[in-house]
Amino acid sequence: MPRCEETIYCPCSGTVEKVLTEKNNHVYEWEKLFLIKASNGNMVEISVGISGHITSLKVKDGQKVDVETALAVIKDDLLITGSD
């Protein structure tokens, strides 16, 4: 089975309000992983459309981030899931 790792990047500049997962956790598609307080004051929820295991966390609570900041790396389990 191929190994497929994806890096999750921050979509905005701001501050990590809360990291909602931990290294080695299994996460599901569209599960909230991070809360980012954007520079404009809005709260941005970060989730991704893949499921798998978090192999690396790159940020912590209170850290400043921008659109080029890697938040985490996830190893895709390559399982197709979802609901109507």
PDB file of N, CA, C and O in Angstrom:
ATOM      1  N   MET A   1       0.855  -1.175   0.000  1.00  0.00           N
ATOM      2  CA  MET A   1       0.000   0.000   0.000  1.00  0.00           C
ATOM      3  C   MET A   1       0.901   1.238   0.000  1.00  0.00           C
ATOM      4  O   MET A   1       1.860   1.299   0.770  1.00  0.00           O
ATOM      5  N   PRO A   2       0.608   2.222  -0.852  1.00  0.00           N
ATOM      6  CA  PRO A   2       1.440   3.425  -0.906  1.00  0.00           C
ATOM      7  C   PRO A   2       1.309   4.260   0.362  1.00  0.00           C
ATOM      8  O   PRO A   2       0.257   4.301   0.999  1.00  0.00           O
ATOM      9  N   ARG A   3       2.396   4.916   0.704  1.00  0.00           N
ATOM     10  CA  ARG A   3       2.406   5.805   1.869  1.00  0.00           C
ATOM     11  C   ARG A   3       2.192   7.217   1.351  1.00  0.00           C
ATOM     12  O   ARG A   3       2.963   7.714   0.531  1.00  0.00           O
ATOM     13  N   CYS A   4       1.147   7.850   1.835  1.00  0.00           N
ATOM     14  CA  CYS A   4       0.794   9.180   1.353  1.00  0.00           C
ATOM     15  C   CYS A   4       0.705  10.134   2.538  1.00  0.00           C
ATOM     16  O   CYS A   4      -0.235  10.066   3.330  1.00  0.00           O
ATOM     17  N   GLU A   5       1.692  11.024   2.655  1.00  0.00           N
ATOM     18  CA  GLU A   5       1.674  12.011   3.722  1.00  0.00           C
ATOM     19  C   GLU A   5       1.348  13.375   3.139  1.00  0.00           C
ATOM     20  O   GLU A   5       1.845  13.747   2.076  1.00  0.00           O
ATOM     21  N   GLU A   6       0.514  14.106   3.842  1.00  0.00           N
ATOM     22  CA  GLU A   6       0.091  15.440   3.421  1.00  0.00           C
ATOM     23  C   GLU A   6       0.415  16.439   4.518  1.00  0.00           C
ATOM     24  O   GLU A   6       0.167  16.186   5.697  1.00  0.00           O
ATOM     25  N   THR A   7       0.970  17.573   4.123  1.00  0.00           N
ATOM     26  CA  THR A   7       1.221  18.654   5.071  1.00  0.00           C
ATOM     27  C   THR A   7       0.013  19.578   5.083  1.00  0.00           C
ATOM     28  O   THR A   7      -0.507  19.952   4.032  1.00  0.00           O
ATOM     29  N   ILE A   8      -0.421  19.935   6.263  1.00  0.00           N
ATOM     30  CA  ILE A   8      -1.543  20.859   6.438  1.00  0.00           C
ATOM     31  C   ILE A   8      -0.959  22.247   6.677  1.00  0.00           C
ATOM     32  O   ILE A   8      -0.206  22.458   7.628  1.00  0.00           O
ATOM     33  N   TYR A   9      -1.315  23.196   5.803  1.00  0.00           N
ATOM     34  CA  TYR A   9      -0.816  24.560   5.913  1.00  0.00           C
ATOM     35  C   TYR A   9      -1.912  25.483   6.433  1.00  0.00           C
ATOM     36  O   TYR A   9      -3.099  25.250   6.206  1.00  0.00           O
ATOM     37  N   CYS A  10      -1.499  26.519   7.125  1.00  0.00           N
ATOM     38  CA  CYS A  10      -2.435  27.513   7.637  1.00  0.00           C
ATOM     39  C   CYS A  10      -2.970  28.355   6.477  1.00  0.00           C
ATOM     40  O   CYS A  10      -2.189  28.787   5.629  1.00  0.00           O
ATOM     41  N   PRO A  11      -4.279  28.596   6.422  1.00  0.00           N
ATOM     42  CA  PRO A  11      -4.857  29.373   5.327  1.00  0.00           C
ATOM     43  C   PRO A  11      -4.839  30.885   5.563  1.00  0.00           C
ATOM     44  O   PRO A  11      -5.264  31.648   4.696  1.00  0.00           O
ATOM     45  N   CYS A  12      -4.350  31.327   6.731  1.00  0.00           N
ATOM     46  CA  CYS A  12      -4.397  32.752   7.053  1.00  0.00           C
ATOM     47  C   CYS A  12      -3.280  33.116   8.026  1.00  0.00           C
ATOM     48  O   CYS A  12      -2.631  32.237   8.595  1.00  0.00           O
ATOM     49  N   SER A  13      -3.065  34.388   8.209  1.00  0.00           N
ATOM     50  CA  SER A  13      -2.125  34.869   9.222  1.00  0.00           C
ATOM     51  C   SER A  13      -2.879  35.069  10.529  1.00  0.00           C
ATOM     52  O   SER A  13      -4.049  35.450  10.528  1.00  0.00           O
ATOM     53  N   GLY A  14      -2.204  34.810  11.639  1.00  0.00           N
ATOM     54  CA  GLY A  14      -2.840  34.991  12.938  1.00  0.00           C
ATOM     55  C   GLY A  14      -2.087  34.268  14.022  1.00  0.00           C
ATOM     56  O   GLY A  14      -0.861  34.162  13.984  1.00  0.00           O
ATOM     57  N   THR A  15      -2.838  33.764  15.004  1.00  0.00           N
ATOM     58  CA  THR A  15      -2.272  33.077  16.164  1.00  0.00           C
ATOM     59  C   THR A  15      -3.022  31.767  16.395  1.00  0.00           C
ATOM     60  O   THR A  15      -4.248  31.723  16.294  1.00  0.00           O
ATOM     61  N   VAL A  16      -2.286  30.709  16.703  1.00  0.00           N
ATOM     62  CA  VAL A  16      -2.915  29.425  17.028  1.00  0.00           C
ATOM     63  C   VAL A  16      -3.623  29.593  18.373  1.00  0.00           C
ATOM     64  O   VAL A  16      -2.985  29.765  19.412  1.00  0.00           O
ATOM     65  N   GLU A  17      -4.933  29.540  18.329  1.00  0.00           N
ATOM     66  CA  GLU A  17      -5.734  29.653  19.553  1.00  0.00           C
ATOM     67  C   GLU A  17      -5.747  28.332  20.307  1.00  0.00           C
ATOM     68  O   GLU A  17      -5.610  28.301  21.530  1.00  0.00           O
ATOM     69  N   LYS A  18      -5.916  27.215  19.547  1.00  0.00           N
ATOM     70  CA  LYS A  18      -5.999  25.896  20.187  1.00  0.00           C
ATOM     71  C   LYS A  18      -5.632  24.801  19.194  1.00  0.00           C
ATOM     72  O   LYS A  18      -6.145  24.763  18.076  1.00  0.00           O
ATOM     73  N   VAL A  19      -4.738  23.913  19.615  1.00  0.00           N
ATOM     74  CA  VAL A  19      -4.441  22.690  18.864  1.00  0.00           C
ATOM     75  C   VAL A  19      -5.388  21.632  19.415  1.00  0.00           C
ATOM     76  O   VAL A  19      -5.351  21.329  20.607  1.00  0.00           O
ATOM     77  N   LEU A  20      -6.241  21.064  18.553  1.00  0.00           N
ATOM     78  CA  LEU A  20      -7.298  20.148  18.987  1.00  0.00           C
ATOM     79  C   LEU A  20      -6.946  18.668  18.799  1.00  0.00           C
ATOM     80  O   LEU A  20      -7.796  17.799  18.996  1.00  0.00           O
ATOM     81  N   THR A  21      -5.707  18.382  18.423  1.00  0.00           N
ATOM     82  CA  THR A  21      -5.278  17.007  18.207  1.00  0.00           C
ATOM     83  C   THR A  21      -3.886  16.827  18.796  1.00  0.00           C
ATOM     84  O   THR A  21      -3.284  17.785  19.282  1.00  0.00           O
ATOM     85  N   GLU A  22      -3.380  15.609  18.753  1.00  0.00           N
ATOM     86  CA  GLU A  22      -2.042  15.302  19.250  1.00  0.00           C
ATOM     87  C   GLU A  22      -1.331  14.411  18.248  1.00  0.00           C
ATOM     88  O   GLU A  22      -1.965  13.769  17.411  1.00  0.00           O
ATOM     89  N   LYS A  23      -0.008  14.379  18.342  1.00  0.00           N
ATOM     90  CA  LYS A  23       0.778  13.496  17.495  1.00  0.00           C
ATOM     91  C   LYS A  23       0.319  12.058  17.716  1.00  0.00           C
ATOM     92  O   LYS A  23       0.018  11.658  18.840  1.00  0.00           O
ATOM     93  N   ASN A  24       0.269  11.298  16.646  1.00  0.00           N
ATOM     94  CA  ASN A  24      -0.139   9.881  16.613  1.00  0.00           C
ATOM     95  C   ASN A  24      -1.640   9.673  16.722  1.00  0.00           C
ATOM     96  O   ASN A  24      -2.091   8.530  16.648  1.00  0.00           O
ATOM     97  N   ASN A  25      -2.439  10.730  16.894  1.00  0.00           N
ATOM     98  CA  ASN A  25      -3.897  10.585  16.900  1.00  0.00           C
ATOM     99  C   ASN A  25      -4.398  10.194  15.522  1.00  0.00           C
ATOM    100  O   ASN A  25      -3.850  10.625  14.508  1.00  0.00           O
ATOM    101  N   HIS A  26      -5.438   9.378  15.489  1.00  0.00           N
ATOM    102  CA  HIS A  26      -6.159   9.137  14.243  1.00  0.00           C
ATOM    103  C   HIS A  26      -7.210  10.228  14.128  1.00  0.00           C
ATOM    104  O   HIS A  26      -7.931  10.507  15.086  1.00  0.00           O
ATOM    105  N   VAL A  27      -7.297  10.841  12.963  1.00  0.00           N
ATOM    106  CA  VAL A  27      -8.296  11.891  12.737  1.00  0.00           C
ATOM    107  C   VAL A  27      -9.168  11.502  11.549  1.00  0.00           C
ATOM    108  O   VAL A  27      -8.741  10.763  10.662  1.00  0.00           O
ATOM    109  N   TYR A  28     -10.380  12.004  11.550  1.00  0.00           N
ATOM    110  CA  TYR A  28     -11.348  11.708  10.513  1.00  0.00           C
ATOM    111  C   TYR A  28     -11.496  12.892   9.568  1.00  0.00           C
ATOM    112  O   TYR A  28     -11.154  14.025   9.906  1.00  0.00           O
ATOM    113  N   GLU A  29     -12.018  12.604   8.365  1.00  0.00           N
ATOM    114  CA  GLU A  29     -12.262  13.677   7.399  1.00  0.00           C
ATOM    115  C   GLU A  29     -13.091  14.780   8.048  1.00  0.00           C
ATOM    116  O   GLU A  29     -14.077  14.512   8.734  1.00  0.00           O
ATOM    117  N   TRP A  30     -12.681  16.007   7.821  1.00  0.00           N
ATOM    118  CA  TRP A  30     -13.376  17.223   8.265  1.00  0.00           C
ATOM    119  C   TRP A  30     -13.447  17.380   9.784  1.00  0.00           C
ATOM    120  O   TRP A  30     -14.201  18.220  10.277  1.00  0.00           O
ATOM    121  N   GLU A  31     -12.683  16.595  10.528  1.00  0.00           N
ATOM    122  CA  GLU A  31     -12.581  16.794  11.974  1.00  0.00           C
ATOM    123  C   GLU A  31     -11.800  18.087  12.233  1.00  0.00           C
ATOM    124  O   GLU A  31     -10.798  18.349  11.568  1.00  0.00           O
ATOM    125  N   LYS A  32     -12.253  18.888  13.191  1.00  0.00           N
ATOM    126  CA  LYS A  32     -11.535  20.120  13.533  1.00  0.00           C
ATOM    127  C   LYS A  32     -10.194  19.766  14.160  1.00  0.00           C
ATOM    128  O   LYS A  32     -10.126  18.985  15.110  1.00  0.00           O
ATOM    129  N   LEU A  33      -9.120  20.353  13.614  1.00  0.00           N
ATOM    130  CA  LEU A  33      -7.779  20.062  14.097  1.00  0.00           C
ATOM    131  C   LEU A  33      -7.135  21.240  14.822  1.00  0.00           C
ATOM    132  O   LEU A  33      -6.388  21.061  15.783  1.00  0.00           O
ATOM    133  N   PHE A  34      -7.438  22.452  14.344  1.00  0.00           N
ATOM    134  CA  PHE A  34      -6.842  23.667  14.902  1.00  0.00           C
ATOM    135  C   PHE A  34      -7.862  24.789  14.897  1.00  0.00           C
ATOM    136  O   PHE A  34      -8.737  24.840  14.033  1.00  0.00           O
ATOM    137  N   LEU A  35      -7.746  25.688  15.867  1.00  0.00           N
ATOM    138  CA  LEU A  35      -8.478  26.953  15.859  1.00  0.00           C
ATOM    139  C   LEU A  35      -7.435  28.057  15.734  1.00  0.00           C
ATOM    140  O   LEU A  35      -6.501  28.135  16.532  1.00  0.00           O
ATOM    141  N   ILE A  36      -7.603  28.905  14.728  1.00  0.00           N
ATOM    142  CA  ILE A  36      -6.677  29.996  14.472  1.00  0.00           C
ATOM    143  C   ILE A  36      -7.430  31.314  14.625  1.00  0.00           C
ATOM    144  O   ILE A  36      -8.488  31.498  14.023  1.00  0.00           O
ATOM    145  N   LYS A  37      -6.893  32.224  15.422  1.00  0.00           N
ATOM    146  CA  LYS A  37      -7.460  33.566  15.499  1.00  0.00           C
ATOM    147  C   LYS A  37      -6.747  34.393  14.434  1.00  0.00           C
ATOM    148  O   LYS A  37      -5.579  34.755  14.579  1.00  0.00           O
ATOM    149  N   ALA A  38      -7.482  34.680  13.361  1.00  0.00           N
ATOM    150  CA  ALA A  38      -6.911  35.402  12.221  1.00  0.00           C
ATOM    151  C   ALA A  38      -6.578  36.834  12.604  1.00  0.00           C
ATOM    152  O   ALA A  38      -7.101  37.370  13.581  1.00  0.00           O
ATOM    153  N   SER A  39      -5.699  37.443  11.819  1.00  0.00           N
ATOM    154  CA  SER A  39      -5.274  38.829  12.056  1.00  0.00           C
ATOM    155  C   SER A  39      -6.449  39.799  12.087  1.00  0.00           C
ATOM    156  O   SER A  39      -6.384  40.829  12.758  1.00  0.00           O
ATOM    157  N   ASN A  40      -7.530  39.476  11.363  1.00  0.00           N
ATOM    158  CA  ASN A  40      -8.707  40.350  11.333  1.00  0.00           C
ATOM    159  C   ASN A  40      -9.654  40.105  12.515  1.00  0.00           C
ATOM    160  O   ASN A  40     -10.703  40.743  12.613  1.00  0.00           O
ATOM    161  N   GLY A  41      -9.282  39.181  13.411  1.00  0.00           N
ATOM    162  CA  GLY A  41     -10.086  38.901  14.601  1.00  0.00           C
ATOM    163  C   GLY A  41     -11.032  37.725  14.463  1.00  0.00           C
ATOM    164  O   GLY A  41     -11.573  37.261  15.467  1.00  0.00           O
ATOM    165  N   ASN A  42     -11.250  37.230  13.256  1.00  0.00           N
ATOM    166  CA  ASN A  42     -12.138  36.081  13.045  1.00  0.00           C
ATOM    167  C   ASN A  42     -11.488  34.792  13.530  1.00  0.00           C
ATOM    168  O   ASN A  42     -10.268  34.642  13.470  1.00  0.00           O
ATOM    169  N   MET A  43     -12.315  33.858  14.015  1.00  0.00           N
ATOM    170  CA  MET A  43     -11.836  32.541  14.410  1.00  0.00           C
ATOM    171  C   MET A  43     -11.981  31.611  13.206  1.00  0.00           C
ATOM    172  O   MET A  43     -13.060  31.509  12.623  1.00  0.00           O
ATOM    173  N   VAL A  44     -10.901  30.941  12.839  1.00  0.00           N
ATOM    174  CA  VAL A  44     -10.884  30.044  11.688  1.00  0.00           C
ATOM    175  C   VAL A  44     -10.662  28.623  12.183  1.00  0.00           C
ATOM    176  O   VAL A  44      -9.690  28.345  12.885  1.00  0.00           O
ATOM    177  N   GLU A  45     -11.577  27.719  11.809  1.00  0.00           N
ATOM    178  CA  GLU A  45     -11.446  26.304  12.155  1.00  0.00           C
ATOM    179  C   GLU A  45     -10.726  25.595  11.018  1.00  0.00           C
ATOM    180  O   GLU A  45     -11.106  25.735   9.855  1.00  0.00           O
ATOM    181  N   ILE A  46      -9.692  24.838  11.347  1.00  0.00           N
ATOM    182  CA  ILE A  46      -8.911  24.129  10.338  1.00  0.00           C
ATOM    183  C   ILE A  46      -9.271  22.652  10.381  1.00  0.00           C
ATOM    184  O   ILE A  46      -9.175  22.007  11.426  1.00  0.00           O
ATOM    185  N   SER A  47      -9.686  22.124   9.233  1.00  0.00           N
ATOM    186  CA  SER A  47      -9.944  20.699   9.063  1.00  0.00           C
ATOM    187  C   SER A  47      -9.538  20.332   7.639  1.00  0.00           C
ATOM    188  O   SER A  47      -9.380  21.214   6.794  1.00  0.00           O
ATOM    189  N   VAL A  48      -9.371  19.054   7.370  1.00  0.00           N
ATOM    190  CA  VAL A  48      -8.967  18.607   6.037  1.00  0.00           C
ATOM    191  C   VAL A  48      -9.850  17.453   5.591  1.00  0.00           C
ATOM    192  O   VAL A  48     -10.468  16.779   6.415  1.00  0.00           O
ATOM    193  N   GLY A  49      -9.904  17.230   4.299  1.00  0.00           N
ATOM    194  CA  GLY A  49     -10.766  16.210   3.719  1.00  0.00           C
ATOM    195  C   GLY A  49     -10.131  14.843   3.601  1.00  0.00           C
ATOM    196  O   GLY A  49     -10.453  14.084   2.688  1.00  0.00           O
ATOM    197  N   ILE A  50      -9.228  14.520   4.520  1.00  0.00           N
ATOM    198  CA  ILE A  50      -8.632  13.180   4.547  1.00  0.00           C
ATOM    199  C   ILE A  50      -8.655  12.660   5.979  1.00  0.00           C
ATOM    200  O   ILE A  50      -8.726  13.431   6.936  1.00  0.00           O
ATOM    201  N   SER A  51      -8.594  11.349   6.104  1.00  0.00           N
ATOM    202  CA  SER A  51      -8.474  10.729   7.423  1.00  0.00           C
ATOM    203  C   SER A  51      -7.125  10.034   7.497  1.00  0.00           C
ATOM    204  O   SER A  51      -6.552   9.651   6.477  1.00  0.00           O
ATOM    205  N   GLY A  52      -6.632   9.879   8.702  1.00  0.00           N
ATOM    206  CA  GLY A  52      -5.341   9.216   8.881  1.00  0.00           C
ATOM    207  C   GLY A  52      -4.751   9.528  10.238  1.00  0.00           C
ATOM    208  O   GLY A  52      -5.464   9.906  11.167  1.00  0.00           O
ATOM    209  N   HIS A  53      -3.439   9.367  10.346  1.00  0.00           N
ATOM    210  CA  HIS A  53      -2.736   9.576  11.612  1.00  0.00           C
ATOM    211  C   HIS A  53      -1.855  10.818  11.523  1.00  0.00           C
ATOM    212  O   HIS A  53      -1.173  11.046  10.524  1.00  0.00           O
ATOM    213  N   ILE A  54      -1.884  11.611  12.584  1.00  0.00           N
ATOM    214  CA  ILE A  54      -1.020  12.783  12.679  1.00  0.00           C
ATOM    215  C   ILE A  54       0.391  12.268  12.970  1.00  0.00           C
ATOM    216  O   ILE A  54       0.633  11.680  14.024  1.00  0.00           O
ATOM    217  N   THR A  55       1.310  12.487  12.046  1.00  0.00           N
ATOM    218  CA  THR A  55       2.683  12.020  12.251  1.00  0.00           C
ATOM    219  C   THR A  55       3.571  13.105  12.826  1.00  0.00           C
ATOM    220  O   THR A  55       4.634  12.812  13.374  1.00  0.00           O
ATOM    221  N   SER A  56       3.144  14.371  12.706  1.00  0.00           N
ATOM    222  CA  SER A  56       3.951  15.471  13.206  1.00  0.00           C
ATOM    223  C   SER A  56       3.083  16.698  13.436  1.00  0.00           C
ATOM    224  O   SER A  56       2.282  17.068  12.577  1.00  0.00           O
ATOM    225  N   LEU A  57       3.240  17.329  14.594  1.00  0.00           N
ATOM    226  CA  LEU A  57       2.614  18.625  14.854  1.00  0.00           C
ATOM    227  C   LEU A  57       3.702  19.680  14.770  1.00  0.00           C
ATOM    228  O   LEU A  57       4.759  19.535  15.384  1.00  0.00           O
ATOM    229  N   LYS A  58       3.454  20.733  14.020  1.00  0.00           N
ATOM    230  CA  LYS A  58       4.471  21.749  13.774  1.00  0.00           C
ATOM    231  C   LYS A  58       4.248  23.031  14.569  1.00  0.00           C
ATOM    232  O   LYS A  58       5.128  23.892  14.588  1.00  0.00           O
ATOM    233  N   VAL A  59       3.092  23.186  15.229  1.00  0.00           N
ATOM    234  CA  VAL A  59       2.770  24.409  15.960  1.00  0.00           C
ATOM    235  C   VAL A  59       2.216  24.067  17.339  1.00  0.00           C
ATOM    236  O   VAL A  59       1.867  22.920  17.619  1.00  0.00           O
ATOM    237  N   LYS A  60       2.142  25.085  18.194  1.00  0.00           N
ATOM    238  CA  LYS A  60       1.558  24.915  19.523  1.00  0.00           C
ATOM    239  C   LYS A  60       0.673  26.109  19.827  1.00  0.00           C
ATOM    240  O   LYS A  60       0.724  27.120  19.128  1.00  0.00           O
ATOM    241  N   ASP A  61      -0.132  25.993  20.863  1.00  0.00           N
ATOM    242  CA  ASP A  61      -1.028  27.076  21.273  1.00  0.00           C
ATOM    243  C   ASP A  61      -0.242  28.373  21.467  1.00  0.00           C
ATOM    244  O   ASP A  61       0.840  28.375  22.055  1.00  0.00           O
ATOM    245  N   GLY A  62      -0.801  29.473  20.965  1.00  0.00           N
ATOM    246  CA  GLY A  62      -0.199  30.783  21.141  1.00  0.00           C
ATOM    247  C   GLY A  62       0.831  31.165  20.099  1.00  0.00           C
ATOM    248  O   GLY A  62       1.321  32.295  20.100  1.00  0.00           O
ATOM    249  N   GLN A  63       1.170  30.242  19.207  1.00  0.00           N
ATOM    250  CA  GLN A  63       2.192  30.513  18.191  1.00  0.00           C
ATOM    251  C   GLN A  63       1.636  31.380  17.066  1.00  0.00           C
ATOM    252  O   GLN A  63       0.500  31.183  16.635  1.00  0.00           O
ATOM    253  N   LYS A  64       2.426  32.334  16.590  1.00  0.00           N
ATOM    254  CA  LYS A  64       2.068  33.153  15.434  1.00  0.00           C
ATOM    255  C   LYS A  64       2.254  32.315  14.176  1.00  0.00           C
ATOM    256  O   LYS A  64       3.221  31.563  14.060  1.00  0.00           O
ATOM    257  N   VAL A  65       1.308  32.450  13.223  1.00  0.00           N
ATOM    258  CA  VAL A  65       1.355  31.698  11.969  1.00  0.00           C
ATOM    259  C   VAL A  65       1.010  32.615  10.809  1.00  0.00           C
ATOM    260  O   VAL A  65       0.433  33.687  10.995  1.00  0.00           O
ATOM    261  N   ASP A  66       1.374  32.178   9.603  1.00  0.00           N
ATOM    262  CA  ASP A  66       0.958  32.872   8.389  1.00  0.00           C
ATOM    263  C   ASP A  66       0.593  31.825   7.345  1.00  0.00           C
ATOM    264  O   ASP A  66       0.568  30.632   7.647  1.00  0.00           O
ATOM    265  N   VAL A  67       0.311  32.257   6.129  1.00  0.00           N
ATOM    266  CA  VAL A  67      -0.191  31.327   5.104  1.00  0.00           C
ATOM    267  C   VAL A  67       0.846  30.309   4.650  1.00  0.00           C
ATOM    268  O   VAL A  67       0.489  29.356   3.957  1.00  0.00           O
ATOM    269  N   GLU A  68       2.086  30.467   5.003  1.00  0.00           N
ATOM    270  CA  GLU A  68       3.120  29.499   4.628  1.00  0.00           C
ATOM    271  C   GLU A  68       3.512  28.588   5.791  1.00  0.00           C
ATOM    272  O   GLU A  68       4.431  27.780   5.656  1.00  0.00           O
ATOM    273  N   THR A  69       2.833  28.707   6.921  1.00  0.00           N
ATOM    274  CA  THR A  69       3.180  27.916   8.100  1.00  0.00           C
ATOM    275  C   THR A  69       2.579  26.517   8.009  1.00  0.00           C
ATOM    276  O   THR A  69       1.373  26.361   7.823  1.00  0.00           O
ATOM    277  N   ALA A  70       3.435  25.497   8.142  1.00  0.00           N
ATOM    278  CA  ALA A  70       2.964  24.107   8.223  1.00  0.00           C
ATOM    279  C   ALA A  70       2.425  23.887   9.626  1.00  0.00           C
ATOM    280  O   ALA A  70       3.100  24.182  10.612  1.00  0.00           O
ATOM    281  N   LEU A  71       1.202  23.365   9.714  1.00  0.00           N
ATOM    282  CA  LEU A  71       0.574  23.106  11.011  1.00  0.00           C
ATOM    283  C   LEU A  71       0.822  21.675  11.479  1.00  0.00           C
ATOM    284  O   LEU A  71       1.083  21.435  12.658  1.00  0.00           O
ATOM    285  N   ALA A  72       0.738  20.732  10.547  1.00  0.00           N
ATOM    286  CA  ALA A  72       0.872  19.316  10.900  1.00  0.00           C
ATOM    287  C   ALA A  72       1.118  18.508   9.635  1.00  0.00           C
ATOM    288  O   ALA A  72       0.954  18.996   8.517  1.00  0.00           O
ATOM    289  N   VAL A  73       1.516  17.259   9.846  1.00  0.00           N
ATOM    290  CA  VAL A  73       1.639  16.299   8.751  1.00  0.00           C
ATOM    291  C   VAL A  73       0.735  15.125   9.108  1.00  0.00           C
ATOM    292  O   VAL A  73       0.754  14.624  10.233  1.00  0.00           O
ATOM    293  N   ILE A  74      -0.061  14.696   8.124  1.00  0.00           N
ATOM    294  CA  ILE A  74      -0.984  13.582   8.328  1.00  0.00           C
ATOM    295  C   ILE A  74      -0.664  12.476   7.322  1.00  0.00           C
ATOM    296  O   ILE A  74      -0.472  12.741   6.135  1.00  0.00           O
ATOM    297  N   LYS A  75      -0.610  11.244   7.806  1.00  0.00           N
ATOM    298  CA  LYS A  75      -0.428  10.079   6.935  1.00  0.00           C
ATOM    299  C   LYS A  75      -1.818   9.588   6.557  1.00  0.00           C
ATOM    300  O   LYS A  75      -2.538   9.038   7.390  1.00  0.00           O
ATOM    301  N   ASP A  76      -2.185   9.786   5.319  1.00  0.00           N
ATOM    302  CA  ASP A  76      -3.510   9.414   4.818  1.00  0.00           C
ATOM    303  C   ASP A  76      -3.686   7.908   4.925  1.00  0.00           C
ATOM    304  O   ASP A  76      -2.826   7.144   4.488  1.00  0.00           O
ATOM    305  N   ASP A  77      -4.817   7.477   5.516  1.00  0.00           N
ATOM    306  CA  ASP A  77      -5.089   6.043   5.617  1.00  0.00           C
ATOM    307  C   ASP A  77      -5.720   5.507   4.331  1.00  0.00           C
ATOM    308  O   ASP A  77      -5.975   4.308   4.214  1.00  0.00           O
ATOM    309  N   LEU A  78      -5.971   6.390   3.375  1.00  0.00           N
ATOM    310  CA  LEU A  78      -6.481   6.032   2.052  1.00  0.00           C
ATOM    311  C   LEU A  78      -7.834   5.328   2.099  1.00  0.00           C
ATOM    312  O   LEU A  78      -8.199   4.610   1.168  1.00  0.00           O
ATOM    313  N   LEU A  79      -8.580   5.537   3.193  1.00  0.00           N
ATOM    314  CA  LEU A  79      -9.928   4.986   3.309  1.00  0.00           C
ATOM    315  C   LEU A  79     -10.936   6.042   2.853  1.00  0.00           C
ATOM    316  O   LEU A  79     -10.874   7.199   3.268  1.00  0.00           O
ATOM    317  N   ILE A  80     -11.841   5.631   2.014  1.00  0.00           N
ATOM    318  CA  ILE A  80     -12.890   6.538   1.560  1.00  0.00           C
ATOM    319  C   ILE A  80     -14.046   6.444   2.536  1.00  0.00           C
ATOM    320  O   ILE A  80     -14.647   5.383   2.709  1.00  0.00           O
ATOM    321  N   THR A  81     -14.353   7.576   3.175  1.00  0.00           N
ATOM    322  CA  THR A  81     -15.437   7.624   4.135  1.00  0.00           C
ATOM    323  C   THR A  81     -16.316   8.808   3.801  1.00  0.00           C
ATOM    324  O   THR A  81     -16.018   9.563   2.876  1.00  0.00           O
ATOM    325  N   GLY A  82     -17.374   8.974   4.528  1.00  0.00           N
ATOM    326  CA  GLY A  82     -18.253  10.110   4.300  1.00  0.00           C
ATOM    327  C   GLY A  82     -19.689   9.723   4.536  1.00  0.00           C
ATOM    328  O   GLY A  82     -20.007   8.573   4.841  1.00  0.00           O
ATOM    329  N   SER A  83     -20.549  10.710   4.388  1.00  0.00           N
ATOM    330  CA  SER A  83     -21.973  10.483   4.563  1.00  0.00           C
ATOM    331  C   SER A  83     -22.743  11.450   3.696  1.00  0.00           C
ATOM    332  O   SER A  83     -22.169  12.382   3.131  1.00  0.00           O
ATOM    333  N   ASP A  84     -24.034  11.234   3.589  1.00  0.00           N
ATOM    334  CA  ASP A  84     -24.864  12.099   2.758  1.00  0.00           C
ATOM    335  C   ASP A  84     -25.093  13.433   3.426  1.00  0.00           C
ATOM    336  O   ASP A  84     -25.773  14.295   2.869  1.00  0.00           O
TER     337      ASP A  84
END
